[in-house]
Amino acid sequence: MKEDIQIIVDENDEVIGYKHRHDITSDDTYRVSALWIENSKWEILMSLRGFMKKNNPGKWSAAVAGTIDKWESYDENIYKEAEEELWITWYIFEKWEKMHHTKWQYRYFCQWYHLTADINIEELVLEYPEVETTRWFHPDEIRNILQYSPEVFTWNFRDTLEKKYIKKRMN
């Protein structure tokens, strides 16, 4: 059975302690890994978070994301999460930047990973209730959603879309 003990870090991402997932407060900073997948058409693969999730239920987010457990590294976590959530086991991910999210209700460091692959989503095996569904989003669709219905994305993924995707792919 999973312990759900999370790593608590300081403002420099240095480990200062550990807490059970349910004991983490808005004063704590923890670690997350996330996987950005795009295909040869620059579409982004996104996952709809499970409706039973505590944070951001039923919102679109990164294809894969997970909170780092005690004794795990960012690298170990992203490969574990990719396998658990979508059954992606056959790729090597490029390490992207680490972002420090400090607004809203939660504070955490997110180590981003990147993959460019023309994945057939029909072949993915989704982990319910973590992930409801996945789909490819075209750049024009993302632009329109961000303009008219940004609330369908998790707040942190909106930030990432605006910083990484809009600037690089949509200008």
Buried (B, 14 or more C-beta within 10 A) or exposed (E): EEEEBBBBBEEEBEEEEBBEBEEBEEEBBBBBBBBBBBBEEBBBBBBBBBEEBEBBBEBBBBBBBBBBBBEBEBEEBBBBBBBBBBEBEEBEBEEBEBBEBEEEEBBBBBBBBBBEEEBEEEEBEBBEEBBBEBEBBEBEEBBEBBEEEEEBBBBBBBBBBBEBBBEEBBE
